Amino acid sequence: MYRESAPDENKLFWRSHINHVAWSLLLVVLAFSVWLMIALANAENQRNAYAGKKCEDRMFKGETDMQCMKTVRTRDHWWEHVGYALTHTKP
């Protein structure tokens, strides 16, 4: 009589069937990919500014203004930088 009222220990605790290692690895790969896209967009932005001579130093001819290189925007969107960098691999 009391045996049937006892909880079933096999179903008492939830078992996770999700592979946590695979999801963690996927999250790390996605974060790394986002970081690489941000770095690629920054590098292409600075390369485009340097190639277009948008940050020439006014005091010293032939030199580059580093403050300008940090803040210059040569294209409207970040994906334009990434797209150009991925499709134009040779200088």
ABEGO torsion letter per residue (X at the ends): XAAAABBBAAAABBBBABBAAAAAAAAAAAAAAAAAAAAAAAAAAAAAAAAAGAABBAABBGBBBAAAAAABBABABAAAAAAAAAABABX
